[in-house]
């Protein structure tokens, strides 16, 4: 099988791992983060709730896939600096998009991107209600570390 982890690292991700989609933990209560409109996209972006669908619909869409490529970028930006974190998430989403293009060229034609914050027509992990800590634990990637750095995740689901 093609080494997707090596490909992800080549694209500039700091960490990557693959798990089965059944290992993802979905917490419907996380939809509250979207409803609180912290990113400012709730109800205005088609990739965001409520337009993107119910939690149940979105989870069902995930279950069409068998594998999840977990991607992480580590940044020196401060979590309190909204502009810097937004810029880092955008950069990571562009990296993920480029990785998916290369995956497509290698035969992975059916993918689903879960972005870091809403991105184009891609819903973020919060909209899907993914438990990031459990996901990170499942692939052995640190999620929350008290080192002054930000850790961002995206996911690519595939078969």
N, C-alpha and C positions, 0 to 999 in steps of 0.2 A: 504494500500500500504506500502511496505517496506520503512523504513525511511532512504533514501540515505544521507540526511544531517548528521544525527547522525553517519552513517557509515563513511562518509568522515572525520568528526571530530575525530573519533576513529583512523583513519589512519594517523592523525597528521596534517591535513589541519587546518589553523587558521580560515578560513571562507569558507562557502559553501552556495549555493542557487540554486534553480531550476526555470527556466523560460521556456516558450514556444520558440521553435526555431524561430517562426515568430517574436519574440521580439529581435532577434539578428539583429544588423545593420551591413551590409556589405558595405565597401567603396572601390570600385575597384581601386581607386587611391593609396591605401595602398600597392599595388603590387610593387610600386616604392621602398619601403623599402627592398624588396627581390632583386630587380634588382640592387640596390646599393651595394648588397653583403656584408652587414655589418657583417653577421654571417660567411661568407666564404663558404657557401654551395650552392649558386646559380649555377645551371647548373652541379653540381657534385654529388648531393644527389638526389636519385629518389623521396624522399618525398618533395623536394623543386622545385619551379619553375625553368625553364619552364617545366621540366619533369613531375611534379605533375599534370599539366593540366592548362587550362585557368581559369581565375577568375570565369567565368560563369559556367564552368564544376564543379569547386569545390563548388560553392554556390549551384548548383543543387544537388550535393551529400549530402550537409547538409540538404536540404529540404526534404530528404527521412525520416528524423527523426522528432519527435514531441516535444521532451524535450531536454533541455540543463542543465547539472549539471555544475555549475560554481564553480571552486575550486581556493582558494587563499592560498599562503604561504607568510608570512611576515618575512623578514630577516634583520639582522643588517648589512649586507654587504653594501659597498659603491657602488652606481651606476657607479662610475668611475673605479671600480676595475673589469676589464673584466674577469679575472680568477675566482674571487669569485662569480660573477654573473653567469658565465657559470656553475660553480660547483653547485650553488643553483638551477639553472634551471634543471640540470641533476638529482639532488636529488628529485626535485618535479616531474619530469617525471617518475622516478622510483616509487614514491609514487602513482602517478596516475595509472600507469600500475598495481600495486598491488591492488588498489581499483577496477579497471576494472575486474581483476581476481575474486575478491570476488563478484562483481556484477554479473559476468557470472555464478558463482556457485549458485546465488540466482534467476537465471532465466532471467537475462538481457543479452540475447545472441547476440543481434545485437547492437553494440556500435561503435562509432567513436570517437577517441581521437584526440583532437587538443592540441599539446604539447607546452611547453614553449621552443621555439627554436626547430629546427628539432631534432627528436628523433626516431631512428630506422626507421620504415616505416611510421611514423606519421608526418604529416605536422604541422607546427606551426600556431598559430592564425594569424600571419602576412600573411602567404601564403593564408589563407582563407579570408583575408581582413576584419577580425572582428574588429569592433570599441570597444576596451576594455573599454573605459570610459562609453559608453552607456550600454554595457553589465553589468558592475559593478553597474551602477545606477539602472538598471532594477531589480537587486536582493538586492540592498541596502548595497553593500559592498564598502568601500572606495577604490578608485583606486590610485589617486595622493594625497599624504599627505606630507606636508613639515615637516617631523619629522626625517629625516636622515635614514629612513628605505626603503628597496626595497620591492615592492609588485609584486609577480609573479602570473600569472594565467595559468590554463589549463582548458580545457572544455571536458566533455564527453557527446556526443549526444546519445540519446537512444529513444526507443519507449515504 
